């Protein structure tokens, strides 16, 4: 499977896009440092190595890039070489090398020519803020990345295919047995023999997730058999089944909650093979987009927008974001409110006025809490329903608190802003949740341990120091 490293990427640019080669070469040291820093943080946090082998002190969760680290008394500037020296699998080194190459390639991109949400999302270069495989596109060549990755601002045309109605399974609002396919995926889809080409194209712009695109009338999530960070980005049967059901549940739960809106997954569809098994690589999810004309930004962009992110903006955002997240948690729904899934609308006076949440595949729903809140449990399947209250809190804390809020406080370099978060938790959390959020260390996803595990999709967690613990007043 294609996974170009720095040398292969440089060779491809020299042959096909020589004008990009100087900027690519100049970006390689920064890309290596960025990926190395993510790996270095994982070595400290995720119990992957005896910490006595690591030189220095544990790094901050969102610290500056490190040009080199020292392990076992030896310096390393290349994350792939460090992984190899530590005896990590060769495949993991391949992923790290591909991440470095694609991040350096991303640094060659000019500003997005698009306005609106697509332009904002395409301006994010670094990818996942903690995962050392932040820019892996395993399966794509260098030219594929230039043609389809959002940071390179491509205009993409999705091809509509159709299937036998008897093989078509839909959820939510029924849709005919046809769906858009990503152009990279199209030859593979047609080779399945389960779909045929209609010849119809749909203009699209990739969002932060390469396989989710802005199309006329909304957003569509496609299936692409490319490994990005830890997973191959296809569509599971639970994702098809759960999205519209979870959307209706969240619409009901947030109907009277000011400040937050759910971008519902209105319809989803998948193709069945001869045995009736849903095909993960053949399907699509249709999702609402934010209102036209609204100035909407993903939370992941805010650390890179000092013109928007100020201490005042942070305080207003906390007041807008944290109360509904805690209210939903009390009712039994934990949103995976990380920087890609969560958007903020910026209104007059550079103030946040509304939060939008999308991509419901990562939520957790607690049937007991939901029932006590007076809402019936929809027939969700897979990992979404959970009776474990620790798992419920972990889903929210790891995304919204450990990652998003921590990254914003780090970008502003003002730890005093945590007092605003503590006040919001004391005012809005249910008593059992409040005690945990204020007093216990916070979870964060152990992305490298997951990647090295036998099942990389099995969630693993580590902890980071709770910045609210100094204020333990419940």
Helices and strands as residue ranges (DSSP letters): H 6-16, G 18-20, H 21-45, G 51-53, E 69-71, E 74-76, H 79-85, H 90-106, H 116-122, H 142-148, G 150-152, E 155-162, G 165-167, E 168-172, E 178-181, H 183-191, E 196-206, E 212-215, E 218-222, E 224-228, E 231-233, H 237-254, E 260-262, E 265-272, E 278-287, E 296-298, G 299-304, H 311-331, E 333-334, E 342-347, G 348-350, E 351-357, G 360-362, E 364-365, H 367-372, H 389-396, I 397-405, H 406-412, G 415-417, H 418-428, H 431-439, E 442-445, H 447-452, E 461-464
